[in-house]
Amino acid sequence: MKRTYDDLGLQIKTLISDETGIDVDEIDNNTALLSSGLVDSFAFVAVLSLIEFEYGIEFSPSELTIENFDTIDSIIELTKQKGGVF
């Protein structure tokens, strides 16, 4: 079954919900994750691991910025640019 970018967004939301206890429905694609403090360093590493493992992407240290990972939309956009396996 082919995955979509919506699937990635839902996986990230579910992971954040599991890590923070916040209901999935309270997290949208534009929710500030890092700059708001919603996602801590442990949850951030979990999100990175999910994307790298599930989608075959490696991020360089220069890509690990708040701008690239502050919202689900920005994470999806970076994943698109990196050509993740879908």
Phi, psi and omega per residue, in radians:
M1 nan 2.259 -3.111
K2 -1.349 2.326 3.101
R3 -1.546 2.760 3.130
T4 -2.155 3.010 3.073
Y5 -1.180 -0.481 3.034
D6 -1.123 -0.659 3.080
D7 -1.068 -0.754 3.109
L8 -1.065 -0.782 3.114
G9 -1.023 -0.757 3.127
L10 -1.173 -0.687 3.091
Q11 -1.068 -0.746 3.132
I12 -1.138 -0.799 3.122
K13 -1.024 -0.777 -3.130
T14 -1.116 -0.757 3.119
L15 -1.084 -0.790 3.120
I16 -1.099 -0.722 3.111
S17 -1.061 -0.787 3.124
D18 -1.089 -0.688 -3.087
E19 -1.316 -0.569 -3.010
T20 -1.904 -0.321 -3.077
G21 1.457 0.029 3.100
I22 -1.409 2.392 -3.140
D23 -1.073 2.428 -3.139
V24 -0.943 -0.667 -3.103
D25 -1.164 -0.282 3.118
E26 -1.538 -0.084 -3.126
I27 -1.919 2.100 3.052
D28 -1.983 3.116 -3.048
N29 -1.197 -0.230 3.134
N30 -1.940 0.129 3.091
T31 -1.135 2.259 3.086
A32 -1.217 2.070 -3.056
L33 -1.634 -0.931 -3.076
L34 -1.508 -0.846 -3.052
S35 -1.145 -0.399 3.124
S36 -1.554 -0.232 -3.075
G37 1.486 0.052 3.122
L38 -1.044 -0.738 3.136
V39 -1.836 2.144 3.091
D40 -1.599 -3.093 -3.067
S41 -1.107 -0.598 3.129
F42 -1.172 -0.773 3.116
A43 -1.172 -0.627 3.109
F44 -1.068 -0.800 3.114
V45 -1.105 -0.651 3.108
A46 -1.116 -0.730 3.102
V47 -1.104 -0.816 3.114
L48 -1.007 -0.812 -3.124
S49 -1.070 -0.747 3.105
L50 -0.998 -0.890 -3.081
I51 -1.147 -0.795 -3.107
E52 -1.113 -0.739 -3.108
F53 -1.291 -0.892 -3.032
E54 -1.286 -0.521 -3.005
Y55 -2.038 0.074 3.033
G56 1.150 0.628 -3.102
I57 -2.021 2.479 2.964
E58 -2.057 2.338 3.124
F59 -1.741 2.398 3.061
S60 -1.411 2.746 3.113
P61 -0.961 -0.601 -3.126
S62 -1.208 -0.320 3.119
E63 -1.528 -0.199 -3.087
L64 -1.479 1.217 -3.101
T65 -2.046 2.796 3.068
I66 -1.043 -0.702 -3.129
E67 -1.031 -0.676 -3.104
N68 -1.396 -0.382 -3.014
F69 -2.210 0.263 -3.077
D70 -1.418 -0.417 3.090
T71 -2.325 2.814 3.080
I72 -1.118 -0.674 3.095
D73 -1.050 -0.719 3.141
S74 -1.207 -0.592 3.086
I75 -1.167 -0.755 3.114
I76 -1.096 -0.743 3.141
E77 -1.075 -0.782 3.109
L78 -1.111 -0.685 3.120
T79 -1.093 -0.716 3.076
K80 -1.055 -0.814 -3.129
Q81 -1.078 -0.612 -3.116
K82 -1.420 -0.167 3.085
G83 1.256 0.768 3.123
G84 -1.013 2.661 -3.116
V85 -1.318 2.096 3.122
F86 -2.219 nan nan
